[in-house]
């Protein structure tokens, strides 16, 4: 009888230890990204949906920021004043801004849930316009948008003529390092006066749109005999 009691006590102690270890593992588990401030909005998201959303955001940041799998505990703060939830025909659309103080970035998160079937499609993690960014001085780079595309990119291509008559064309391009650049094409034939006027007028155009020219990579592509057009 005594031996039986010892066995039972040992089994109970073993079960308790297993439970405690499991709980400790859950408590100590560190996620790469934590979505916070959900308690300040009426999201209606289940814990499973929140986990999936955090995963989507994290994977997007890995692709755009180059984060490794070792990165942990990035905090993405939902901005409550930006939160929007609209339900129509059993589909609920969500839109809100998240601020990530760790690397001074703001993103616009958009997604839809179809009833109890989960995400209608992968959430969109986009760049908002600078006036919505907590750190507008930080260049935003998303998977489909960027600071350039949501600002002056909306007005491209742009065409104008210099005082001497040459046509100038401004488009969005990529460098060999896959960085965004404003390609400015003008037939200058090596005339530095034309190049200088072109740069001056491109800068003035950017300023007229309400943005700072120095925030953009401007490359003036020089051609000759009308080849720039």
N, C-alpha and C positions, 0 to 999 in steps of 0.2 A: 504493500500500500504506500509505503514511504517512497519507494522507488518510482511508483506511478506518479505521485505528487511532484517529485523532482522533474520527471519527464515533462509533465504538463506545464510546470513553471518555466522550464527551459524553452519549450515550444512557444509559450506566450511571450517570453523575453525575446526570442528570435523574431517573432512577428512584429513586435513593437520596434525592434531595431531596424527591420526592413522598412517599416512605415516611416520611421524617423529619417532614415537615409534618403528615402524617396522624397520626403518633404524638404529636406535640406538641399537636395539636388535641384528641386523646383525653385526654391528660394534663392539659391546661388547662381542659377542659370542666367546668363547675360545675353540679351538679344542685341543684334547689331544696331537696331533702331527702335526707339520707343516713341509712339505717338501719344502726346499728352494734351491736356485740356479738354478731352472728350467729355469730362464730367460737367463742363460749362456749356455744352450744347445738347440739343435734343437729337442725337444722332440715330438712336434706335438700332445701332449696330450690335450684333452679337459678339461675344469674345472671339469666336472663330473668324468672323468677318474682319474684326480689328486686326487679328494676327495676320490674316491674308493681306490686308491693306498695308500693314507695316512691311511685309515681305516684298510687295510690289514696289513700294517707295524705295526700300533699301536696294533692290536689284537695279532700279533706274539710276540711283546714285552711284552704284558700282560702275555702270556703263558710262556715265557722264563725268564722274569725278575720279574714276580709276581706283576706288577704294578696294583694298584686299579683304579677304575673308576674315582676317584677324582684327579688323576694325569693329569695335563694340560700343554700345551705349551712346549712339548719336541720339540726341533728343530733338524731335520735330514737334514744335508747339503749334497747335491749331490756333488761328486767330479767330476768336469767337465772333467778332463783328463781321467777319467775311463769310460766315457759315450760311449755306443755303441748302435746303432739302425740299424737293418738289416731287410729289407722287402723281402719276397719271397712267391709267390703263395698267395698273399693277407693276409699273416700273418706277422706281424712285431714283431721281437724279440728285447727286451730291456735288457741291462745289465749295471749296474753301481754300484759304491760303495757309501755308505752313511756314514758320520761321525757324531756321536752323542757325542758332547763334554760334555753334562751333566753327563753322567756316563762313559765317555771315552771308547767308543766302535765304531767299524767299522763293517758294514755288506755288503754283496754282494747281491744286489737285482736283480732278474731275473724274467721276465714275458713276455707273448706274447699277442698281441691284434689281433683279427681276424676281419679284415675289420671294419665295424661299429657295430659289435656285442659285443664289449667289451672284457673283459679278457677271453682268451682261457681256462685258469684254474687259480687257486689261485697263486699269485706270490710266488716265493721262496725267503726266507730271510735267507741267509747262512752266515757261518763264512769264511772269506778269510784267506789265509796264513798270518803268522805274518809280512812278509815283505811288505804286502799291508795295514797293520793296522796303523792307526795314533797313536794308543797307544798299541804297541805290548805287553806291560807288563800286560795289562788287559786280563784276561782269557775270551775268547769268548764262549758263550753258545747259540746256535741256536736250532731250533726245530729238525733238522736232522743232524746238524754238530756241531763241537766244535773245540777249539784250538787243542785238542788231535787228533781228527779224521782227520783234515786237515794237520797235521804234522806227528808225528811218527805213527799215526794210519794207514797211507798209507803203512807202512812197516810191519804191523802185520798180522798174528802171526809171531813171530821171535823165532828161535831156535839156541842154541849153546851149546857146551860142555865145562865144566870146565876142568882145568888141571888134575884133579883127575878122569875125565871121566863122571861125572854126567851130564845128559841132563837137560838143562834149557829151559823152554817154557814161552814166554812172550805174553800175550793176553790182550785185553781190556775188562774190566768188570765194574760192578756197585756196589757201597756200599749199605748198607741198607737205607741210606739217599738219594739214587739215584744219587750219585755223581760218576763221572767217575774215574776209578782207573786202573793202570797197574797191572795186576795179574801176578806175577812171580812164577812159580811152579818149585821146585827143591827138590829132595830127599836128605835131609840133615841129617835126624835122629838126630836132635838137635846139629849137629856139627856147632859151630859158625864160624869156619874157612871157611866152605863151604858157609854159609850165607853171610859172609863178601865179599868173592870173587865174589859171585853172584851179590851182589849189585854194587860192583866196576865195573864189566863187563857190567852190564845193563846201568850204568851211562856213561861208555865209549862209548857204542853203541849209546846212545841218542846224545852225543856230536859229534860223527862221522857223524850224520845226520844234524848237524848244530844247535842243540837246547840245551837249558839249562835244565839239569836233575831236578833241584830244582823246575821247573815250573810244574812238574808232580807228581801226587800222586802214589808212588810206594809201592806196598804191596807184600812182599815175603811170599808165602804160603809154609810152611814147611811140608814135608811128609817123610816117611821112607820106606825102603825096596822097592824102585822103584815105590812107589805109586804116586809120583809126576808127573809121565809121563803118 
